[in-house]
Amino acid sequence: MSRPSLPERARVVVVGAGFAGAATAYYLTRAGVSDLLLLEAEGTCGHHASGRNAGLCRQLTDDDAITEMAMRGAEFLRQPPADFATRALLRQTGSLFLSAHASRLEALCADAARARLPHERVDGAAALSQWPRLAGMPAVGAVFIPTDGVIDIQALLTGFLTGAQAAGARVEPNARVGGFRPGREPMSVTVETSRGAVGASCVVNAAGAWAGDIGRQAGAVVSELTNYRRHLFLTEPVVDLDPQAPYFWYVDEEEMYGRPDGNGLLLCSCDGTAAAPGDAEVQPAAAAALHARLRRIAPGLADLSIERSWACLRTFTPDQRPRLGWDAETPWLFWVAGLGGHGATTSAAVGQMAADEILVKLGR
């Protein structure tokens, strides 16, 4: 079945319909930019990182700026607009950040206090009362963040997309960008796609792992963007699992995290191997590496078998902060890239910030 042709022109073309692109489109259309086209190279939106992440709402990070964005995003997840989603976006379980070093826990508490993020320092016994299977983990205690939790990533992405469409945006899958032809005016460009050409005043580069490629096609100043492959695993059913337990994150050198997922546990060893943009595939040694880390860090989980595994790519800038702003050399190109694994939690804040900056230049 053939798809309808793309429009000849749109005021704004957003490239990439994951969290970054969908949230930016949502806030632009809410501000009145109804002439917006959202292009997705794949057949479904959120096919890559936005649809394959662990769904953790993590507000406390190692960077104050990202923590601020995550807190703003979490507030949206807790209290979205009444017409945004048909089900809750956030299951507020809380989170436990564990460490073998008291100084590390003190630093986390200081970071949380500086951000005015609700938190509580708990001892090892209190942490084990939530997660008995973590007995044997080399942790002296934890920091509990009560407002963290688990995101319904499908409901979140769908809310952004349907909200943008309701305000006039067109969302077009199977539309791969192949190049750009700048116009005579500074804010004028023709976007070449696999389904035809579209004129625009502004292109938003929210292409995730492909953002660097899109930037180069646009002739932009491309700071290094690096993609890292990360694996996620779902275990066999766990009899003594509390489905409402806070997710845990061991934050020392051999990082790992886990949370209840259905009847099993979703586990990650926080691996990261540089990879080219593509459909991330599970590496043969990944499960063995997870079990090796479990035997060292969480022996109470090491006997669990893996029922399913998958991989995704997380994209980082050199300073690990999102690239959010107009390109220095290409006046019609706006970057929303390098969210570094924080896309789900920060998406509402990132989309709002991007839309506000775009509207200043385009005029409301």
C-alpha positions as CSV (number, residue, x, y, z in Angstrom):
1,M,0.0,0.0,0.0
2,S,1.5,3.3,-1.1
3,R,1.7,6.2,1.4
4,P,0.4,9.7,0.6
5,S,3.0,12.0,-0.8
6,L,4.8,14.4,1.6
7,P,3.7,18.1,1.6
8,E,5.7,20.4,-0.6
9,R,6.5,22.6,2.3
10,A,6.4,22.7,6.1
11,R,7.5,25.5,8.4
12,V,9.4,23.1,10.6
13,V,10.8,19.6,9.7
14,V,11.8,17.4,12.6
15,V,14.1,14.5,11.7
16,G,13.6,11.6,14.1
17,A,10.4,10.6,16.0
18,G,12.0,9.3,19.2
19,F,11.6,11.1,22.5
20,A,13.7,14.1,21.4
21,G,11.9,14.8,18.2
22,A,8.4,13.9,19.4
23,A,8.7,16.1,22.5
24,T,10.0,19.0,20.4
25,A,7.2,18.6,17.9
26,Y,4.6,18.4,20.7
27,Y,5.7,21.7,22.3
28,L,6.1,23.5,19.0
29,T,2.6,22.6,17.9
30,R,1.2,23.5,21.3
31,A,2.7,27.0,20.7
32,G,0.9,27.3,17.4
33,V,3.4,25.8,14.8
34,S,0.8,23.5,13.2
35,D,2.7,23.5,9.9
36,L,5.1,20.8,11.1
37,L,6.4,17.6,9.6
38,L,7.9,14.9,11.7
39,L,10.0,12.4,9.7
40,E,10.9,8.9,10.9
41,A,13.3,6.7,8.9
42,E,11.9,3.5,10.3
43,G,8.4,2.0,9.9
44,T,7.5,2.7,13.5
45,C,8.3,5.6,15.8
46,G,10.7,4.9,18.7
47,H,12.1,1.8,17.0
48,H,15.6,2.3,18.4
49,A,16.7,3.8,21.7
50,S,13.4,5.4,22.6
51,G,11.6,2.0,22.5
52,R,14.4,-0.2,24.0
53,N,15.5,1.5,27.2
54,A,14.9,0.4,30.7
55,G,12.2,3.0,31.4
56,L,13.9,4.3,34.5
57,C,12.9,7.8,35.7
58,R,16.3,8.8,37.2
59,Q,16.5,12.4,38.4
60,L,19.8,12.5,40.3
61,T,22.8,12.5,37.8
62,D,26.4,13.5,37.9
63,D,25.6,16.8,36.2
64,D,23.6,19.5,37.9
65,A,22.2,20.7,34.5
66,I,21.0,17.3,33.5
67,T,19.5,16.7,37.0
68,E,17.5,19.9,36.6
69,M,16.2,18.8,33.3
70,A,15.4,15.4,34.7
71,M,13.5,16.9,37.6
72,R,11.4,19.0,35.2
73,G,10.8,16.0,33.1
74,A,9.7,13.9,36.1
75,E,7.3,16.6,37.2
76,F,5.6,16.3,33.7
77,L,5.5,12.5,34.1
78,R,3.8,12.8,37.5
79,Q,1.3,15.4,36.3
80,P,0.9,15.4,32.5
81,P,-1.9,17.4,30.8
82,A,-5.3,15.8,31.3
83,D,-5.6,14.9,27.6
84,F,-2.0,13.6,27.2
85,A,-2.3,9.9,28.0
86,T,-4.9,7.3,28.7
87,R,-2.8,5.7,31.4
88,A,-0.3,6.8,34.1
89,L,3.1,7.7,32.7
90,L,5.1,7.1,35.9
91,R,4.9,4.3,38.5
92,Q,6.5,6.1,41.4
93,T,8.4,3.3,43.1
94,G,11.4,5.3,44.2
95,S,15.0,4.4,43.6
96,L,17.9,3.1,45.7
97,F,21.5,4.2,44.8
98,L,23.9,1.9,46.6
99,S,27.6,2.1,47.2
100,A,30.4,0.4,49.1
101,H,31.8,3.9,50.0
102,A,30.2,6.2,52.6
103,S,31.9,9.1,50.9
104,R,30.1,8.3,47.6
105,L,26.7,8.2,49.4
106,E,27.5,11.5,51.1
107,A,28.3,13.1,47.7
108,L,25.0,11.8,46.3
109,C,23.1,13.3,49.2
110,A,24.9,16.6,48.7
111,D,24.0,16.6,45.0
112,A,20.4,15.9,45.8
113,A,20.3,18.6,48.5
114,R,21.8,21.2,46.1
115,A,19.1,20.3,43.5
116,R,16.4,20.3,46.2
117,L,15.5,16.8,45.2
118,P,13.8,14.8,48.0
119,H,16.1,12.1,49.3
120,E,17.0,9.9,52.3
121,R,20.2,8.2,53.4
122,V,19.4,4.6,54.4
123,D,21.6,1.9,55.9
124,G,22.3,-1.5,54.4
125,A,19.6,-3.2,56.4
126,A,17.0,-0.8,55.2
127,A,18.1,-1.4,51.6
128,L,18.0,-5.2,52.0
129,S,14.5,-5.0,53.4
130,Q,13.4,-3.8,50.0
131,W,15.7,-6.1,48.1
132,P,16.6,-9.3,50.1
133,R,18.3,-10.8,47.1
134,L,20.9,-8.1,47.2
135,A,22.4,-9.7,50.3
136,G,26.1,-10.0,49.7
137,M,26.3,-6.8,47.7
138,P,29.3,-4.8,48.9
139,A,27.3,-1.8,49.9
140,V,27.4,0.2,53.2
141,G,24.0,1.8,52.5
142,A,22.0,3.7,49.9
143,V,20.4,6.9,49.0
144,F,16.6,6.6,48.5
145,I,15.0,9.0,46.0
146,P,11.2,8.6,46.6
147,T,10.0,10.5,43.4
148,D,11.9,8.3,40.9
149,G,10.2,5.3,39.3
150,V,9.4,3.4,36.2
151,I,8.2,5.2,33.0
152,D,5.6,3.8,30.6
153,I,7.8,4.7,27.6
154,Q,5.2,3.7,25.1
155,A,2.5,5.8,26.7
156,L,4.9,8.7,26.9
157,L,6.0,8.6,23.3
158,T,2.5,8.1,22.1
159,G,1.3,11.1,24.1
160,F,3.9,13.4,22.4
161,L,3.1,12.1,18.9
162,T,-0.7,12.1,19.2
163,G,-0.6,15.5,20.9
164,A,1.4,16.9,18.0
165,Q,-0.8,15.4,15.4
166,A,-4.0,16.7,17.1
167,A,-2.5,20.2,16.8
168,G,-1.8,19.8,13.1
169,A,1.5,18.0,12.8
170,R,2.1,15.3,10.2
171,V,4.0,12.2,11.4
172,E,5.5,10.3,8.5
173,P,7.4,7.0,9.0
174,N,9.5,5.3,6.3
175,A,10.9,8.7,5.3
176,R,14.6,8.6,5.3
177,V,16.5,11.9,4.9
178,G,19.1,11.8,2.1
179,G,20.4,15.4,1.9
180,F,19.7,19.1,2.1
181,R,19.6,22.0,-0.4
182,P,19.9,25.4,1.3
183,G,17.8,28.2,-0.2
184,R,18.8,31.7,-1.0
185,E,17.4,33.0,2.3
186,P,19.2,32.1,5.6
187,M,16.1,30.3,7.0
188,S,15.3,28.3,3.9
189,V,16.1,24.7,3.0
190,T,14.8,21.8,0.9
191,V,14.9,18.5,2.7
192,E,15.5,15.5,0.3
193,T,13.9,12.3,1.6
194,S,13.2,8.8,0.3
195,R,9.6,9.9,-0.3
196,G,10.3,13.3,-2.0
197,A,11.5,16.8,-1.2
198,V,10.1,19.2,1.3
199,G,10.8,22.9,1.7
200,A,11.2,24.3,5.3
201,S,12.3,27.2,7.3
202,C,13.9,25.1,10.1
203,V,15.1,21.5,10.4
204,V,15.3,20.0,13.9
205,N,18.0,17.3,14.1
206,A,16.6,14.8,16.6
207,A,18.0,11.7,14.8
208,G,19.5,10.0,17.8
209,A,22.4,7.7,16.8
210,W,22.2,9.2,13.3
211,A,22.3,12.9,14.4
212,G,25.9,13.2,13.4
213,D,25.2,11.8,10.0
214,I,22.3,14.3,9.5
215,G,24.5,17.1,10.7
216,R,27.2,16.3,8.2
217,Q,24.6,16.0,5.4
218,A,23.5,19.5,6.4
219,G,27.0,20.9,6.2
220,A,26.9,21.7,9.9
221,V,29.6,22.0,12.5
222,V,29.5,18.5,13.9
223,S,31.0,18.1,17.3
224,E,31.9,14.5,18.0
225,L,28.9,12.3,18.9
226,T,29.6,8.8,20.1
227,N,27.1,5.9,20.3
228,Y,27.5,3.3,22.9
229,R,25.8,-0.1,22.8
230,R,24.1,-1.2,26.1
231,H,22.5,-4.5,26.8
232,L,19.3,-5.2,28.8
233,F,18.2,-8.6,30.2
234,L,15.0,-10.0,31.5
235,T,15.3,-12.9,33.9
236,E,13.1,-15.9,34.6
237,P,10.2,-15.3,37.0
238,V,11.4,-14.6,40.6
239,V,9.2,-16.0,43.3
240,D,10.0,-13.5,46.1
241,L,9.9,-10.4,43.9
242,D,8.1,-7.3,45.2
243,P,6.7,-5.7,42.0
244,Q,6.6,-2.3,43.8
245,A,10.2,-2.4,45.0
246,P,12.3,0.7,44.1
247,Y,14.7,0.1,41.3
248,F,18.3,-0.3,42.5
249,W,21.4,1.1,41.0
250,Y,24.9,0.2,42.2
251,V,26.9,3.3,41.5
252,D,30.5,2.2,42.1
253,E,33.1,1.3,39.4
254,E,31.3,-2.0,38.4
255,E,27.9,-0.3,37.9
256,M,24.7,-2.2,37.5
257,Y,21.0,-1.7,37.9
258,G,17.8,-3.7,38.1
259,R,14.1,-3.4,38.6
260,P,11.0,-5.6,38.7
261,D,9.5,-6.2,35.2
262,G,6.5,-8.4,35.2
263,N,7.4,-11.6,37.1
264,G,11.1,-11.2,36.4
265,L,13.9,-8.8,36.8
266,L,15.2,-6.4,34.2
267,L,19.0,-6.2,34.7
268,C,21.8,-4.2,33.2
269,S,25.5,-4.2,33.8
270,C,25.9,-0.7,32.5
271,D,28.1,-1.8,29.6
272,G,29.0,0.6,26.9
273,T,30.9,-0.3,23.7
274,A,31.3,2.3,21.0
275,A,29.2,1.4,17.9
276,A,28.3,2.8,14.5
277,P,24.7,4.0,14.0
278,G,22.5,1.0,13.3
279,D,20.0,-1.5,14.6
280,A,21.8,-2.5,17.8
281,E,22.3,-6.3,18.1
282,V,23.0,-8.4,21.2
283,Q,26.6,-9.3,21.4
284,P,27.4,-13.0,22.1
285,A,29.4,-12.4,25.3
286,A,27.0,-9.9,26.8
287,A,25.0,-12.4,29.0
288,A,28.2,-14.0,30.3
289,A,29.6,-10.6,31.2
290,L,26.4,-9.8,33.1
291,H,26.5,-13.0,35.1
292,A,30.2,-12.4,35.9
293,R,29.3,-9.0,37.3
294,L,26.4,-10.4,39.3
295,R,28.7,-13.0,40.9
296,R,31.0,-10.2,42.1
297,I,28.4,-7.5,43.0
298,A,25.0,-9.2,43.5
299,P,25.6,-12.9,44.1
300,G,21.9,-13.3,45.2
301,L,20.9,-12.7,41.6
302,A,23.6,-14.7,39.8
303,D,21.6,-17.9,39.7
304,L,18.8,-16.4,37.6
305,S,18.6,-17.5,34.0
306,I,18.0,-15.0,31.2
307,E,14.8,-15.3,29.2
308,R,15.2,-12.3,26.9
309,S,17.9,-9.8,26.0
310,W,18.1,-6.8,23.7
311,A,20.4,-3.9,23.0
312,C,20.1,-0.2,22.3
313,L,22.5,2.7,21.4
314,R,22.9,5.7,23.7
315,T,24.4,8.8,22.1
316,F,26.8,11.2,23.9
317,T,28.5,14.5,23.2
318,P,32.1,15.0,24.4
319,D,31.0,16.7,27.6
320,Q,28.0,14.3,28.0
321,R,25.5,17.1,28.0
322,P,22.8,17.2,25.4
323,R,23.5,19.3,22.3
324,L,20.5,21.6,22.3
325,G,20.6,24.7,20.1
326,W,21.1,26.3,16.7
327,D,24.0,25.2,14.6
328,A,26.9,27.8,14.5
329,E,27.3,27.7,10.7
330,T,23.9,26.4,9.4
331,P,21.2,28.9,10.3
332,W,18.2,26.7,9.6
333,L,19.5,23.7,11.6
334,F,18.6,23.1,15.3
335,W,20.2,20.3,17.3
336,V,18.3,18.2,19.8
337,A,20.9,15.4,20.2
338,G,23.2,13.5,22.6
339,L,20.7,12.9,25.4
340,G,23.0,10.1,26.6
341,G,20.4,7.7,28.0
342,H,18.4,10.4,29.8
343,G,15.9,10.8,27.0
344,A,12.8,9.4,28.5
345,T,13.1,11.3,31.8
346,T,14.3,14.6,30.4
347,S,12.1,14.5,27.2
348,A,9.4,17.0,28.4
349,A,12.0,19.5,29.6
350,V,14.2,19.0,26.5
351,G,11.2,19.4,24.1
352,Q,10.0,22.6,25.9
353,M,13.5,24.1,25.9
354,A,14.0,23.3,22.3
355,A,10.7,24.7,21.2
356,D,11.1,27.9,23.2
357,E,14.5,28.6,21.5
358,I,13.2,27.7,18.0
359,L,10.2,30.0,18.4
360,V,12.4,33.0,19.4
361,K,14.1,32.8,16.0
362,L,11.1,31.8,13.9
363,G,8.8,34.3,15.6
364,R,5.6,33.1,17.3
